Amino acid sequence: MTKNNLINPGVLEVICGPMFSGKTFELIHRVEKLKYLEGSKYLFFKPARDTRTKKVKTRFNGIEAGCISVKKADEILDNIDGCDLIAIDETQFFQKNIVEVIEKLLKSDINVIVAGLDLDYRGEPFGVMSNLLAMADHVEKLFATCFHPRCNRKATRTQRLINNKPAHYNDPIFIVEGSGKEIYEARCIRHHIVPGKY
Ligand SMILES: [Zn+2]
């Protein structure tokens, strides 16, 4: 049963875009509104960067949400008793079985909202996000502003820089500590540079 337009049972919504496009902000903003909706239960998840499952705070522009950090996607299913809505951030870092977990949530009449990077620094689909974008009932693509000097066009790509040079297509995803300084920028398609790609 639809309680209102804030909770859509069995519906998958995807919020995606490059880094610096405000995905976490949009996700928290969407979920925060439920605070004032009597009887609604929602939970916020994200993948753990270490081996522990724990409650953490996620924060963006001063907005804070309680969040459960999980090591494996199926741990989400242990935590959903009575939930109307599940929000998942940084979804691109989950393993492939997040797809199965999300389908189970949807079949249990839960509204699932996921946020994540649609493309990796090479401009290619980021892991499970391609599956989730195909499965989605509603997709919101966010954009940033290109970091390139005097460009200001819509940024749809994430540029990876190692020692201020565009990262090579075959560079390892995780660089060895001390081997270089790594930063990320939002770039438009014209200024998104990936040596070795074509
Ligand atoms: Zn640009």
Residues whose N, C-alpha, C, O or C-beta is under 5 A from the ligand:
A	BS01	ZN	C146 H148 C151 R153 C188 H191
